[in-house]
Amino acid sequence: MDPVKEPAGRTVRYERTGHVAHVTLNRPEVLNAMDLRMHAELGEVWDEVERDDGVRLVVLTGAGERAFSVGQDLKERARLDREGTPPTTFGSRGLPGWPRLTERFSLSKPVLAKVRGYALGGGFELVLACDLVIAAQSAVFALPEAALGLVPGAGGAFRLARQIPLKAAMGYLLTGRRMTAAQALAYGLVNEVVPDDRLDACVEQWTDDLLRCAPLSQRALKEAVMRSVDLPLEEAFGADYRWERVRRASEDAKEGPRAFAERRPPVWRGR
């Protein structure tokens, strides 16, 4: 299948190759800092990802060798402050790109972050919102907002405290200290850390493994896990999950056992 690409000149590059959507934050000259234009373009991309049945998974990364993203464009923020634009707080309702990935809780397709270099502030918050994270050894993570008179308003405060031990999370949040890729792996924030020159190959291995699985099973699992993670176990079992209802009624639910019995690879149709 020929790749589907975004036109040149955008701050977000979008390319679909087969069933994989590659989304690239594309402001390498400022370490992929996210301005309002980028947020607006990302909002369009996430809408397209969810709409396009040909997309089964997303790889999110940053352009260049130095950074995934250093977060909010602080020069733009300083200009907005001078113009009297109210400061932001938790969440992005009413701002360009809403709901952003950090608040797009119903996005059903797996998103894998490919991280090289700096993932700071809003960049780290994007990583925390992804389902899988593959990091190069050069990756550096931090939420430095407290040192800038800000807060990690894209969910960093909430997600970090849910994904690593509370005292460790508070240490990083209240000081803005940086976390190495090895430390992130030890906390379970990333799935794998590899040398920088092996990052692309490692991500390709993960995407191959993801594509071998049934897309409706993946959607059902993502929804069930993310909706139930804070529920008591009994309630988790009894909850209603939309994508599980779709999976149960699908051709794919029958195709897996049938292919196993016939000793052949399954052919997933996503329906």
Steps between C-alpha positions, in 0.01 A plus 500: 500500500635843408572727796253778577680824589417845629592799280835667566525801730295369790628481856376141521596240240248223441577194292302178482688199371279195486319481832752716692455876542827685561445833677806725532525824698678710239669807648855367543649851494337562842528138624141433396356749747121498472328823404129560447528423130655160573226419748235587241668279239535215749129521573429448129740207491338320796159550339632342180664211687172409667296548182724297267421130535824426315702627798560232761773666705694825531871570543553846652845660490691827459697621200878518521751332726488726806147486636165328505357830626601754763136584563323834491648773280595738780579788263145480373373478859698812594350686203149389596564622856606842367180513294289426807395148405396318820747239624415137447430247772415129507339383178467655156124551459438802281854500362619392153512124451263406781461229597874452478653154520548553874122538537380285210397220734288321241772463233467130429816420304839425659749788499873424529743779591844482337721720718845629417658788691302741715140427604434793733187665634218448254722262305525271802126538554439372147723201576308428820176500299625237252432128536853383422834681520828403333790723600852553373778510756525875434145560620457741791167556674391781733209716613682829570189716537546577872832666420320722246207608713271263312328165554501195270146573388478231231462230761862449603424549868214252485655235278848493654353446847297209361781340303789505749515495884352814655814618682707458185241691299493784751878519490500555124197730502612731782861536384484464123786251515581307186454126459726289280372233265639235734313651796179518294541131413553411866177682591312320222430822308652357182478154346853481364820705481743448213809671355404797284605329179264209575193707584336481157558124472362439849186702430451306177516172695231629736277617216539161329390328821206737539385443143499124548225536761131558442421874488162463668659302785750782545225763506299294749804450722603866491151616594456240772839563660484879493140521622542245776844575637357695795191281551463230762556163335137392533381818328759457225357158415145634493556817299377538143773550240393620158792356304465163673141486379623576148775235523266229625266552204779521243626265230846534653383335823427186297800535268761455774382159626421389145850591376655320798298185426596518133868562584529820299563867580182696577376765261366791702233718342423727792133408490 
